[in-house]
Amino acid sequence: MHNLISRLIVYKNIDEPIFNEITKLFNKFENDNPNKDELINDIYTQINNLLKLATDYGFNKNLWHNYLAYLLATTENPFTILSEKIGEKNGSVNELVKQDLEIFLELFNYDFSEIENLLDINCFSIITNYTAVVKKEQLYNNDVSFKVQELSQQIEEVKNVDEMFNVITSFYKKYGVGKYGLNRAFQLSHDEKSDFIIPITSLDDVTLDDLVGYELQKEKLLHNTKSFLAGKKANNVLLYGDAGTGKSTSINALLNQFYPQGLRMIEVYKHETKYLPKIINEIKNRNYKFILYMDDLSFEESESEYKYLKALIEGGLETKPDNVLIYASSNRRHLIKETWNERVNTSSDEELYHSDTIREKLSLVDRFGVTIGYYKPSVKEYFEIVKTIARRYPEITLSDEELEDEANKWLRTHGGQSGRTAEQLVYHLLGNF
């Protein structure tokens, strides 16, 4: 196996710990005279790591095939990234790629019986015919799981390297490659041992239909997002208004709806705005549309991080790339706290040109081309939201009048009416069944 892997050219940059360690172990087995017990222990360690990875991604059946498909799906190099953009194209590099894929085909069909017989182990036989424990999709990365297992099954069916080449390039064109190809949402990591931008692996499967009401708001949001995905001019968006009215839900639903069309989302907190140029530098040349999502965005008087955001949206030397937009949600209409002293200039130590201070603070929200208000529903609308959500659960058999009565009681102890309080009431009712 080591001799095979050492001949890789285009996929030479695979830097996955399990792959690297297994390569070393088989090098010892094939070329050295290792201590049997130590080798078995090292093999079991890597099998354990492989099982953990299989659990994280919900792999099943032939875990060795799944793992090799995972490597092919996640390895970024000039060929895979170009294939992500344009699919299969003629070029000399194709011959080198096919040589590598020939090696992967041999790895797919690798006979582990020799090492198992000599060491008296059967772990490779188990992982190549594995039955995973059934678990809920929320417990593993379903986005990656589906794509990798699909690729694994397609490779199992190929008859030669030319067919495998077609499978791989089609996969890259359809899904992309690496973390941005396989995942839909991301966040920043400040752990020096990990990537700067890392996937969010557990996501809510909410849709826009789950948000009751707010039809005009959803329509404006959809129009702007569809324009963005179609390569047309589109605006940065600010969703503002009362808490619990569905601002975050709308953004999450957009991602779920348009992820198959190449939409990706990176969650950025306000204290991370200074990293915006670094984020842009990493994603600007990828074949996806990115929304930088800033939830519950607002700044206090003493905070200056908003200037990083202003510079990115409009006004910096480096223009924002066409594949990036900023969507933000906030309970504040103008995002930055403003004092009455600034309005009326009554403070003795106020700066001379206090109107400049006001314009400076308001200029941030002006940089969002689309602003959408989400307001607290009326009591009547709140009742409709409660009834609509409750009817999704057959266990709740209360009449409309009984639901309205429960909604009234809930309001007395749980704040004002909103979609969030309506959902909380329904969850409370479900607890009675």
C-alpha positions in Angstrom: 0.0 0.0 0.0 2.8 2.4 0.9 4.4 1.9 -2.5 1.1 2.7 -4.2 0.5 5.9 -2.2 4.1 7.1 -2.7 3.4 7.3 -6.5 0.6 9.9 -6.2 1.2 13.1 -8.1 -1.8 15.4 -8.4 -3.2 14.1 -5.1 0.2 14.2 -3.4 -0.9 16.9 -1.0 -3.4 14.7 0.9 -2.8 15.7 4.5 -5.2 13.6 6.5 -3.9 12.1 9.7 -5.5 8.6 9.3 -4.3 8.3 5.7 -0.7 9.4 6.7 -0.5 7.0 9.6 -1.9 4.0 7.7 0.6 4.7 5.0 3.4 4.6 7.6 2.0 1.4 9.1 1.9 -0.5 5.8 5.4 0.8 5.0 6.6 -0.9 8.2 4.7 -4.0 7.4 5.9 -4.3 3.8 9.5 -3.2 4.2 10.6 -3.6 7.8 10.4 -6.3 10.4 8.2 -4.6 13.0 7.2 -5.8 16.4 4.0 -7.7 15.9 2.2 -6.4 19.1 3.3 -2.8 18.4 2.0 -3.0 14.9 -1.3 -4.4 15.9 -1.7 -1.7 18.5 -0.9 1.0 16.0 -3.4 -0.5 13.5 -6.1 -0.6 16.1 -5.5 3.0 16.9 -6.1 4.0 13.3 -9.1 1.8 13.1 -10.5 3.6 16.1 -9.9 6.9 14.5 -11.6 5.7 11.3 -14.6 4.6 13.3 -14.8 8.0 15.0 -14.7 9.7 11.6 -17.4 7.3 10.3 -19.5 8.2 13.3 -19.0 12.0 12.7 -20.2 11.6 9.1 -22.6 8.7 9.4 -20.7 6.4 7.1 -21.9 2.8 6.6 -21.2 -0.4 4.8 -17.7 -0.3 3.4 -16.0 2.2 5.7 -12.7 1.9 3.8 -14.4 2.8 0.5 -16.2 5.7 2.3 -12.9 6.9 3.6 -11.2 6.9 0.3 -14.2 8.7 -1.3 -14.0 11.2 1.6 -10.3 11.9 0.7 -11.2 12.4 -3.0 -14.1 14.7 -2.1 -12.1 16.9 0.3 -8.7 17.2 -1.2 -8.2 20.7 -2.7 -5.6 21.1 -5.4 -5.5 23.0 -8.7 -7.2 20.2 -10.6 -10.1 19.6 -8.2 -10.8 23.4 -7.8 -10.7 23.9 -11.5 -13.1 20.9 -12.0 -15.4 22.5 -9.4 -15.7 25.5 -11.7 -15.8 24.0 -15.2 -16.1 20.2 -14.9 -14.2 17.9 -17.2 -11.9 19.7 -19.7 -9.1 18.4 -22.0 -5.6 18.9 -20.8 -2.3 17.1 -20.1 -3.0 17.1 -16.4 -5.8 14.7 -17.0 -3.3 11.9 -17.8 -1.6 12.6 -14.5 -4.9 12.6 -12.7 -5.8 9.2 -14.3 -2.6 7.8 -13.0 -3.5 8.8 -9.5 -7.1 7.5 -9.9 -5.6 4.2 -11.0 -3.8 4.1 -7.7 -7.1 4.9 -5.8 -8.8 2.1 -7.7 -6.2 -0.3 -6.4 -6.6 1.1 -2.9 -10.4 0.6 -3.3 -9.8 -3.1 -4.1 -6.9 -3.6 -1.8 -6.7 -7.1 -0.3 -6.2 -6.9 3.5 -6.2 -10.7 3.9 -2.4 -10.9 3.9 -1.9 -8.5 6.8 -4.9 -10.0 8.7 -3.6 -13.5 8.4 0.0 -12.7 9.4 -1.1 -10.6 12.4 -4.1 -12.8 13.3 -6.6 -9.8 13.2 -9.9 -9.2 11.4 -10.5 -5.5 11.9 -10.1 -4.7 8.2 -12.7 -7.3 7.3 -15.1 -5.7 9.8 -14.8 -2.1 8.5 -15.2 -3.2 4.9 -18.5 -4.9 5.7 -19.8 -2.6 8.4 -23.3 -2.1 9.8 -23.6 1.3 11.6 -25.8 1.9 14.5 -28.9 3.9 13.2 -28.9 7.4 14.6 -30.7 10.7 14.0 -29.3 12.9 11.2 -28.7 15.7 13.7 -26.0 13.6 15.3 -23.7 13.6 12.3 -22.8 15.8 9.4 -25.5 14.8 6.9 -24.4 17.1 4.1 -21.0 15.3 3.9 -22.4 11.9 4.6 -24.8 11.9 1.7 -22.3 13.1 -0.9 -19.4 11.0 0.1 -21.4 7.8 0.3 -22.9 8.6 -3.1 -19.4 9.0 -4.5 -18.2 5.8 -2.9 -21.1 3.8 -4.4 -20.4 5.3 -7.9 -16.7 4.4 -7.7 -17.6 0.8 -6.6 -19.5 0.5 -9.9 -16.8 1.8 -12.3 -15.0 -0.7 -14.6 -11.9 1.3 -15.5 -10.0 4.5 -14.7 -11.7 6.4 -17.5 -15.1 5.8 -15.9 -13.7 6.8 -12.6 -12.3 10.0 -14.0 -15.8 10.9 -15.3 -17.4 10.1 -11.9 -14.9 12.3 -10.1 -15.0 15.3 -12.4 -18.8 15.1 -12.5 -18.8 15.0 -8.7 -16.6 18.1 -8.4 -18.8 20.0 -10.9 -22.0 19.0 -9.2 -21.0 19.4 -5.5 -17.6 21.1 -5.4 -14.6 20.0 -3.4 -13.3 20.4 0.1 -15.2 22.0 3.0 -17.0 24.6 0.9 -18.2 21.9 -1.5 -19.5 19.5 1.1 -20.8 21.9 3.8 -23.3 24.7 3.8 -22.6 26.8 6.9 -19.3 27.9 8.6 -18.0 29.8 11.5 -14.6 31.2 12.5 -12.2 29.2 14.7 -9.6 30.9 16.8 -7.8 27.6 17.6 -4.4 27.7 16.0 -4.5 24.0 15.4 -7.6 24.1 13.1 -8.6 25.9 10.0 -9.5 29.6 10.3 -13.0 28.9 8.8 -14.6 25.6 9.9 -17.9 23.9 9.1 -21.0 24.1 11.3 -22.2 20.5 11.2 -25.5 20.6 12.9 -28.2 22.8 11.3 -31.9 23.4 11.7 -33.9 22.2 8.7 -36.3 25.2 8.9 -37.9 26.5 5.7 -39.6 29.9 4.9 -43.0 28.2 5.0 -42.3 27.4 8.7 -42.3 31.2 9.4 -46.0 32.1 9.6 -46.8 35.5 8.1 -44.2 38.1 7.1 -45.0 37.4 3.4 -43.7 40.8 2.1 -40.5 40.5 4.1 -39.9 37.0 2.8 -40.6 38.1 -0.8 -38.0 40.9 -0.6 -35.4 38.6 0.9 -36.0 35.9 -1.8 -35.8 38.5 -4.6 -32.5 39.8 -3.5 -31.0 36.4 -2.8 -32.2 35.0 -6.2 -30.6 37.9 -7.9 -27.3 37.3 -6.1 -27.3 33.6 -7.0 -28.1 34.4 -10.7 -25.0 36.6 -10.9 -27.0 39.8 -11.0 -26.5 42.9 -8.9 -27.7 42.4 -5.4 -27.7 44.3 -2.1 -26.4 43.7 1.4 -29.4 43.2 3.6 -30.3 44.3 7.1 -33.2 42.6 8.9 -34.3 44.7 11.9 -37.1 44.7 14.4 -38.6 43.1 17.5 -37.0 40.1 19.0 -38.4 36.7 18.2 -40.1 37.8 15.0 -38.3 35.4 12.6 -35.2 37.4 11.4 -32.8 34.6 12.1 -35.2 31.9 11.0 -35.6 33.7 7.6 -31.8 33.7 7.1 -31.4 30.0 8.0 -34.3 29.1 5.7 -32.6 30.9 2.8 -29.5 28.8 3.3 -31.5 25.5 3.3 -33.4 26.5 0.2 -30.5 27.7 -1.9 -27.7 25.5 -0.7 -28.1 23.2 -3.7 -27.6 26.2 -6.0 -24.2 27.1 -4.5 -25.2 29.3 -1.5 -22.9 29.1 1.5 -23.0 31.1 4.7 -20.4 32.1 7.2 -21.5 33.3 10.6 -19.5 36.3 11.9 -19.9 37.8 15.3 -19.4 41.5 15.8 -16.1 41.0 17.7 -14.8 39.2 14.7 -15.4 42.0 12.2 -11.7 42.8 12.2 -11.2 39.4 10.4 -13.5 40.3 7.5 -10.6 41.0 5.1 -9.0 37.6 5.9 -12.3 35.9 5.4 -12.8 37.6 2.0 -9.3 36.7 0.9 -10.1 33.0 1.5 -13.4 32.8 -0.3 -13.3 35.4 -3.1 -12.0 33.0 -5.7 -14.3 30.0 -4.9 -17.2 28.9 -7.1 -19.8 29.6 -4.5 -22.0 32.5 -3.4 -21.2 33.5 0.2 -23.4 35.3 2.6 -21.5 36.7 5.7 -24.2 36.5 8.3 -24.0 38.7 11.3 -26.8 37.9 13.8 -28.1 40.3 16.5 -25.7 43.0 15.3 -25.4 46.2 17.2 -22.6 48.4 18.5 -22.3 50.5 21.7 -20.9 54.0 21.7 -17.4 52.9 22.7 -17.1 50.1 20.1 -15.3 50.9 16.9 -15.5 47.5 15.2 -18.3 48.8 13.0 -15.7 50.6 10.9 -14.3 47.3 9.6 -17.8 46.5 8.4 -18.2 49.9 6.8 -14.9 49.6 4.9 -15.8 46.1 3.6 -19.3 47.0 2.4 -18.3 50.2 0.7 -15.4 52.6 0.9 -12.3 50.4 1.3 -9.5 50.2 -1.3 -10.2 46.6 -2.0 -13.7 46.1 -3.5 -15.9 43.4 -2.1 -16.0 40.5 -4.5 -19.1 39.6 -6.5 -19.6 36.3 -4.7 -20.0 37.9 -1.3 -22.9 39.7 0.4 -23.5 40.6 4.0 -26.8 39.8 5.7 -27.3 41.1 9.2 -30.1 41.0 11.8 -30.6 43.4 14.6 -33.1 44.6 17.1 -31.8 48.1 16.4 -32.8 50.0 13.3 -29.6 52.0 13.1 -27.2 49.4 14.6 -25.1 51.8 16.6 -26.2 53.3 19.9 -27.0 57.0 19.7 -27.4 59.4 22.7 -29.7 62.4 23.1 -26.6 64.5 23.7 -25.5 63.7 20.1 -28.9 64.8 18.8 -29.3 68.1 20.7 -25.7 68.8 21.5 -26.4 69.7 25.1 -23.2 68.2 26.6 -20.5 70.7 27.4 -17.8 68.3 26.3 -19.5 67.4 23.0 -17.3 67.6 19.9 -17.8 70.8 18.0 -19.3 69.3 14.9 -21.7 66.9 16.6 -23.7 66.4 13.4 -20.6 64.7 11.9 -20.9 62.1 14.7 -24.5 61.4 13.8 -23.7 61.0 10.1 -20.8 58.7 11.0 -23.0 56.4 12.9 -25.9 56.4 10.5 -23.6 55.8 7.5 -23.3 52.1 8.5 -26.9 51.3 8.0 -27.0 53.3 4.8 -24.6 50.8 3.3 -27.2 48.1 3.5 -29.1 48.5 0.2 -32.1 46.5 1.5 -33.5 47.0 5.0 -36.5 44.8 6.0 -38.5 45.4 9.1 -39.9 42.5 11.2 -42.5 43.8 13.7 -44.3 42.2 16.6 -47.6 40.7 15.4 -50.9 41.9 16.7 -52.7 39.7 19.2 -55.0 38.3 16.4 -51.9 37.5 14.2 -50.3 35.9 17.2 -53.3 33.6 17.7 -53.0 32.6 14.0 -49.3 31.8 14.4 -50.1 29.6 17.5 -52.8 27.7 15.7 -50.7 27.3 12.5 -47.7 25.9 14.4 -50.0 23.7 16.7 -51.7 22.1 13.7 -48.3 20.7 12.5 -48.5 18.3 15.5 -51.4 15.8 15.4 -50.8 15.2 19.1 -52.3 18.6 19.9 -56.1 18.1 19.6 -57.2 21.4 21.2 -59.8 23.4 19.4 -59.1 26.8 18.0 -60.8 28.4 21.0 -58.9 26.3 23.4 -55.6 27.2 21.7 -56.4 30.9 21.9 -57.2 30.5 25.6 -53.8 28.8 26.1 -52.1 31.5 24.1 -53.7 34.3 26.2 -52.5 32.6 29.4 -49.0 32.1 28.0 -48.7 35.8 27.1 -49.3 36.9 30.7 -46.1 35.2 31.9 -43.9 35.1 28.8 -43.7 38.6 27.4 -45.2 40.0 24.3 -46.6 38.2 21.3 -44.1 36.9 18.8 -43.4 33.8 16.7 -40.9 32.7 19.3 -43.4 32.8 22.2 -45.9 31.0 20.0 -43.4 28.3 19.3 -42.5 28.1 23.0 -46.2 27.6 23.9 -46.6 24.8 21.3 -43.5 23.0 22.8 -45.0 23.4 26.2 -48.3 21.9 25.0 -46.4 19.0 23.4 -44.9 18.2 26.7 -48.3 17.3 28.0 -48.6 14.3 25.6 
